[in-house]
Amino acid sequence: MAAPEVWYGAYGTVDGDRLFARLTYNPYFFRQLDDIEKVIAAGTTELQPNLILEKVTPIKASH
């Protein structure tokens, strides 16, 4: 039995009986990395509210 063909698409992509692997670009990757490095450099496990740049409202994926 052959393995089914895998298609690539954004999170939540649905098209009939096709299987989709998630393929996305994170435009905030380097910004997130910078924030993580700032927290690590601070050397504390306490919350650092001054490092929060902006509030982001998540969007719901459509299925």
Sequence and secondary structure as in RCSB ss.txt:
>XXXX:A:sequence
MAAPEVWYGAYGTVDGDRLFARLTYNPYFFRQLDDIEKVIAAGTTELQPNLILEKVTPIKASH
>XXXX:A:secstr
     EEEESTT   TT EEEE    TTHHHHHHHHHHHHHHT SS  GGG            
